[in-house]
């Protein structure tokens, strides 16, 4: 009787204690399992390091003449060693490609940028002084014809402004150290180069979006036609001396020169966009060799676009009387349309889409 009473009294107390002991045992077993896994992983890593050391030791034994000078000569040449790190190129202390890239940039890219900026501008200035602008044969008619929509003008100026900002800041980044740094104070130079780099990086996405929209929207108007060859052969009617004087070749909505500018912008603008993203977001690049290639392609593409941009600005402003008006108001003079884009003018007149400014 007494035993039954004790059993009834102690059972509720002993049961929680037994459950608690069972849980502690399970937790302890789990901790031991985790500890064993960690020890196994550490041992595997140590064995991997030991294997790498043994590999390097074997290489040294195979070349007993190797000295410290030979070792550091190999390091400077870009040879890879061993490390437990798994990031790309972790075993390479010095990347020789970077030095080669710097030499190519300084000896080729920067001089080509200079030739594109100074040389093309100087040639067109000389041509303008000798030839003068392409004036309208019949003068201004006073009748303005719709040429560009408001959306077209918005896209054009968005791309043009962002493109010019990229070119100016890019020239500061590429040329500043060689041209400006020695002429300004350290504080001014630091602010200038930092501001240029920041503005360059944040203007890039604006240019990429505007560039893509312009290419998609204007591509149907930029296909080459048979009459475009004659435009090139007569220099577009812009030369006022020799056998080219008085020649006005046929042109559609865009003349052959504008089409060449469009496709140059399409191709090298794509190169600029892709390499620019690679340079701003280096984590997307697998190796430093890719970064080097991106830098060189970016520079050469920029040089080509700078040269063509100078030509485009000269042709649209100084060399073509009345040419700039169409991208300011969206309208061009009727005589300008007939002289420079006669096929386009005939088409819109025939299909009834000719629209005059009221």
C-alpha positions as CSV (number, residue, x, y, z in Angstrom):
1,X,0.0,0.0,0.0
2,X,2.8,2.4,0.9
3,X,4.7,1.4,-2.2
4,X,1.7,2.2,-4.4
5,X,1.4,5.6,-2.8
6,X,5.1,6.4,-3.3
7,X,4.8,5.3,-6.9
8,X,1.9,7.6,-7.5
9,X,3.7,10.5,-5.8
10,X,7.2,10.1,-7.5
11,X,6.0,9.2,-11.0
12,X,4.9,12.8,-11.9
13,X,8.2,14.1,-10.6
14,X,10.5,11.6,-12.2
15,X,8.9,11.7,-15.7
16,X,9.9,15.3,-16.5
17,X,13.4,14.6,-15.2
18,X,13.7,11.6,-17.5
19,X,12.4,13.6,-20.5
20,X,14.9,16.4,-19.8
21,X,17.8,13.9,-19.6
22,X,16.7,12.4,-22.9
23,X,16.7,15.8,-24.6
24,X,20.1,16.7,-23.2
25,X,21.5,13.5,-24.5
26,X,20.1,14.2,-28.0
27,X,21.4,17.7,-28.1
28,X,24.8,16.5,-27.0
29,X,24.8,13.9,-29.7
30,X,23.9,16.6,-32.3
31,X,26.6,18.9,-31.1
32,X,29.1,16.1,-31.3
33,X,28.0,15.4,-34.9
34,X,28.4,19.1,-35.9
35,X,31.8,19.3,-34.2
36,X,32.9,16.2,-36.1
37,X,31.8,17.7,-39.4
38,X,33.7,20.9,-38.7
39,X,36.8,19.0,-37.7
40,X,36.5,16.9,-40.9
41,X,36.2,20.1,-43.1
42,X,39.2,21.7,-41.3
43,X,41.2,18.6,-41.8
44,X,40.3,18.5,-45.5
45,X,41.4,22.2,-45.9
46,X,44.7,21.5,-44.1
47,X,45.3,18.5,-46.4
48,X,44.6,20.7,-49.4
49,X,47.1,23.3,-48.2
50,X,49.7,20.6,-47.4
51,X,49.2,19.2,-50.9
52,X,49.8,22.6,-52.4
53,X,53.0,23.0,-50.3
54,X,54.2,19.6,-51.4
55,X,53.5,20.6,-55.0
56,X,55.5,23.8,-54.7
57,X,58.3,21.9,-52.9
58,X,58.4,19.3,-55.7
59,X,58.7,22.2,-58.2
60,X,61.6,23.7,-56.2
61,X,63.3,20.3,-55.9
62,X,62.9,19.9,-59.7
63,X,64.6,23.2,-60.2
64,X,67.2,23.5,-57.4
65,X,68.8,26.5,-59.1
66,X,65.7,28.6,-58.3
67,X,66.6,31.6,-56.2
68,X,64.7,34.4,-54.5
69,X,65.5,36.6,-57.5
70,X,64.0,34.0,-59.8
71,X,60.9,33.7,-57.6
72,X,60.2,37.4,-57.6
73,X,61.0,37.7,-61.3
74,X,58.3,35.1,-61.9
75,X,55.9,36.9,-59.6
76,X,56.4,40.2,-61.5
77,X,55.9,38.3,-64.8
78,X,52.4,37.2,-63.6
79,X,53.1,33.6,-62.8
80,X,50.5,31.9,-60.6
81,X,51.3,30.2,-57.3
82,X,49.2,28.3,-54.8
83,X,46.7,29.5,-52.3
84,X,43.7,28.1,-50.4
85,X,41.5,31.0,-51.6
86,X,39.1,30.1,-54.4
87,X,38.5,33.5,-56.0
88,X,39.5,34.1,-59.6
89,X,43.3,34.7,-60.0
90,X,43.8,34.4,-56.3
91,X,47.2,32.7,-56.9
92,X,48.6,35.6,-58.9
93,X,50.2,38.3,-56.8
94,X,51.0,40.7,-59.8
95,X,49.0,40.9,-63.0
96,X,51.5,41.7,-65.8
97,X,48.6,42.5,-68.2
98,X,47.8,45.6,-66.2
99,X,51.2,47.1,-67.0
100,X,50.8,46.2,-70.6
101,X,47.4,47.8,-70.6
102,X,48.8,51.0,-69.2
103,X,51.4,51.2,-71.9
104,X,48.8,50.6,-74.7
105,X,46.6,53.2,-73.2
106,X,49.3,55.8,-72.9
107,X,51.0,55.0,-76.3
108,X,47.9,54.4,-78.5
109,X,44.5,55.2,-76.9
110,X,45.3,58.7,-75.5
111,X,47.1,59.9,-78.7
112,X,44.2,58.6,-80.8
113,X,41.8,60.5,-78.6
114,X,43.9,63.6,-79.2
115,X,43.8,63.1,-82.9
116,X,40.1,62.6,-82.9
117,X,39.4,65.7,-80.9
118,X,42.0,68.1,-82.3
119,X,42.6,66.7,-85.7
120,X,39.1,66.3,-86.9
121,X,38.1,69.7,-85.5
122,X,41.0,71.4,-87.2
123,X,40.3,69.7,-90.5
124,X,36.7,70.8,-90.6
125,X,37.6,74.3,-89.5
126,X,40.1,74.5,-92.4
127,X,37.4,73.2,-94.8
128,X,34.9,75.7,-93.5
129,X,37.3,78.6,-94.0
130,X,38.1,77.6,-97.5
131,X,34.7,76.3,-98.6
132,X,32.2,78.2,-96.5
133,X,28.7,76.9,-95.5
134,X,26.3,75.1,-97.9
135,X,23.8,77.9,-98.6
136,X,20.3,77.4,-99.9
137,X,20.3,78.0,-103.7
138,X,16.9,79.6,-103.6
139,X,17.2,81.1,-100.1
140,X,14.7,80.6,-97.3
141,X,11.1,80.2,-98.4
142,X,9.5,81.2,-95.1
143,X,7.4,78.0,-95.2
144,X,8.3,75.6,-92.4
145,X,7.7,71.9,-92.9
146,X,7.3,69.4,-90.0
147,X,10.4,67.1,-89.9
148,X,10.7,65.8,-86.3
149,X,8.1,65.1,-83.6
150,X,8.4,66.3,-80.0
151,X,9.3,62.8,-78.9
152,X,12.1,62.6,-81.5
153,X,13.6,65.9,-80.3
154,X,13.4,64.9,-76.7
155,X,15.2,61.6,-77.4
156,X,17.8,63.4,-79.5
157,X,18.7,66.0,-76.9
158,X,18.6,63.5,-74.1
159,X,21.2,61.4,-75.9
160,X,23.2,64.4,-77.2
161,X,23.5,66.0,-73.8
162,X,24.4,62.8,-72.0
163,X,26.8,61.9,-74.8
164,X,28.6,65.2,-74.6
165,X,28.9,65.0,-70.8
166,X,30.4,61.5,-71.1
167,X,32.9,62.8,-73.7
168,X,34.0,65.8,-71.6
169,X,34.3,63.9,-68.4
170,X,36.0,61.0,-70.2
171,X,38.6,63.4,-71.6
172,X,39.3,64.7,-68.1
173,X,39.7,61.2,-66.8
174,X,42.0,60.1,-69.7
175,X,43.9,63.3,-70.4
176,X,43.6,65.2,-67.1
177,X,46.7,63.6,-65.5
178,X,48.8,64.5,-68.6
179,X,47.3,68.0,-69.3
180,X,45.6,69.5,-66.3
181,X,47.1,68.1,-63.1
182,X,50.3,70.0,-63.3
183,X,48.5,73.4,-63.9
184,X,46.1,73.3,-61.0
185,X,46.3,72.9,-57.2
186,X,46.1,69.5,-55.6
187,X,42.7,70.2,-54.0
188,X,41.3,71.5,-57.3
189,X,42.5,68.5,-59.2
190,X,41.2,66.1,-56.6
191,X,37.7,67.7,-56.8
192,X,37.8,67.9,-60.6
193,X,38.8,64.2,-61.2
194,X,36.4,63.0,-58.5
195,X,33.5,65.0,-59.9
196,X,34.3,63.9,-63.5
197,X,34.4,60.2,-62.5
198,X,31.2,60.5,-60.5
199,X,29.3,62.4,-63.3
200,X,30.7,60.0,-65.9
201,X,29.4,56.9,-64.0
202,X,25.9,58.3,-63.3
203,X,25.5,59.8,-66.8
204,X,26.3,56.4,-68.4
205,X,22.9,54.8,-67.7
206,X,21.0,57.8,-69.1
207,X,23.0,57.6,-72.3
208,X,22.4,53.8,-72.6
209,X,18.7,54.2,-72.3
210,X,18.5,57.2,-74.7
211,X,20.8,55.5,-77.2
212,X,18.8,52.3,-77.2
213,X,15.5,54.1,-77.8
214,X,16.9,56.3,-80.6
215,X,18.4,53.2,-82.4
216,X,15.1,51.3,-82.2
217,X,13.0,54.3,-83.2
218,X,15.1,55.6,-86.1
219,X,16.5,52.4,-87.6
220,X,13.8,52.1,-90.3
221,X,14.8,55.5,-91.7
222,X,18.5,54.7,-91.8
223,X,18.7,51.9,-94.3
224,X,21.1,52.6,-97.2
225,X,19.6,53.0,-100.7
226,X,21.1,53.0,-104.2
227,X,21.2,56.8,-104.5
228,X,23.3,57.0,-101.3
229,X,26.4,56.0,-103.3
230,X,26.0,59.1,-105.4
231,X,25.8,61.3,-102.3
232,X,29.3,60.1,-101.2
233,X,30.7,60.5,-104.8
234,X,29.5,64.2,-104.8
235,X,30.5,64.9,-101.1
236,X,26.8,65.5,-100.4
237,X,26.7,68.8,-102.3
238,X,28.6,70.5,-99.5
239,X,31.8,71.3,-101.6
240,X,31.6,74.6,-103.6
241,X,34.6,74.3,-105.8
242,X,36.0,72.0,-108.6
243,X,33.8,69.3,-110.1
244,X,31.6,69.1,-107.0
245,X,30.3,72.7,-107.3
246,X,26.6,73.0,-107.7
247,X,25.9,69.3,-107.2
248,X,22.8,68.4,-105.1
249,X,22.5,64.6,-104.8
250,X,19.3,62.8,-104.0
251,X,18.5,62.0,-100.4
252,X,15.7,60.5,-98.4
253,X,14.7,61.4,-94.9
254,X,18.4,60.9,-93.9
255,X,21.2,61.5,-96.3
256,X,24.1,59.0,-96.7
257,X,26.3,60.9,-94.2
258,X,23.6,60.8,-91.5
259,X,23.1,57.1,-92.1
260,X,26.8,56.5,-91.7
261,X,26.8,58.5,-88.5
262,X,23.8,56.5,-87.3
263,X,25.3,53.1,-87.8
264,X,28.6,54.2,-86.3
265,X,26.7,55.3,-83.2
266,X,24.8,52.1,-83.2
267,X,27.8,49.8,-83.3
268,X,30.3,51.8,-81.2
269,X,27.6,53.0,-78.8
270,X,27.0,49.3,-78.1
271,X,30.7,48.8,-77.4
272,X,30.7,51.8,-75.1
273,X,27.6,50.6,-73.2
274,X,28.8,47.0,-72.7
275,X,32.4,47.9,-71.7
276,X,31.2,50.8,-69.6
277,X,29.0,48.5,-67.5
278,X,32.0,46.1,-67.2
279,X,34.3,48.9,-65.9
280,X,31.7,50.4,-63.5
281,X,30.7,46.9,-62.1
282,X,34.0,44.9,-62.0
283,X,32.4,42.1,-60.1
284,X,30.7,41.1,-63.4
285,X,34.2,40.6,-64.9
286,X,35.7,37.2,-64.5
287,X,39.4,38.1,-64.9
288,X,41.5,41.3,-64.9
289,X,42.4,40.5,-68.5
290,X,38.7,41.1,-69.3
291,X,38.9,44.4,-67.5
292,X,41.9,45.4,-69.6
293,X,40.2,44.5,-72.9
294,X,37.1,46.4,-71.8
295,X,39.2,49.5,-71.1
296,X,41.0,49.4,-74.4
297,X,37.8,48.8,-76.4
298,X,36.1,51.6,-74.4
299,X,38.8,54.0,-75.3
300,X,39.0,53.2,-79.0
301,X,35.2,53.3,-79.3
302,X,35.1,56.7,-77.5
303,X,37.8,58.1,-79.9
304,X,35.7,57.0,-83.0
305,X,32.5,58.5,-81.6
306,X,34.2,61.7,-80.6
307,X,35.5,62.1,-84.2
308,X,32.1,61.4,-85.7
309,X,30.3,63.7,-83.2
310,X,32.5,66.6,-84.2
311,X,31.7,65.9,-87.9
312,X,28.0,65.7,-87.0
313,X,27.9,69.0,-85.1
314,X,29.8,70.8,-87.9
315,X,27.5,69.4,-90.6
316,X,24.3,70.3,-88.6
317,X,25.4,73.8,-87.7
318,X,28.1,75.6,-89.5
319,X,28.1,73.7,-92.8
320,X,24.4,73.5,-93.5
321,X,22.5,76.7,-93.6
322,X,19.2,76.2,-91.8
323,X,20.0,72.7,-90.7
324,X,20.0,73.3,-87.0
325,X,16.4,74.7,-87.0
326,X,14.8,71.3,-87.5
327,X,16.2,69.9,-84.2
328,X,15.2,73.0,-82.3
329,X,11.6,73.5,-83.4
330,X,10.9,70.3,-85.2
331,X,10.4,72.2,-88.5
332,X,12.7,72.9,-91.5
333,X,12.4,75.4,-94.3
334,X,10.7,74.0,-97.3
335,X,13.6,75.0,-99.6
336,X,16.0,73.3,-97.3
337,X,14.0,70.1,-97.5
338,X,13.8,70.3,-101.3
339,X,17.6,70.9,-101.6
340,X,18.9,68.5,-99.1
341,X,16.2,65.8,-98.7
342,X,14.3,66.0,-102.0
343,X,13.2,62.3,-102.1
344,X,11.7,62.6,-98.6
345,X,10.0,65.8,-99.5
346,X,8.4,64.3,-102.6
347,X,7.2,61.3,-100.6
348,X,5.4,63.3,-97.9
349,X,4.0,65.6,-100.5
350,X,2.6,62.7,-102.5
351,X,1.1,60.8,-99.6
352,X,-0.5,63.8,-98.0
353,X,1.6,63.9,-94.8
354,X,3.3,67.2,-95.6
355,X,2.6,69.4,-92.6
356,X,3.3,73.2,-92.5
357,X,3.9,75.2,-89.4
358,X,0.8,77.3,-88.7
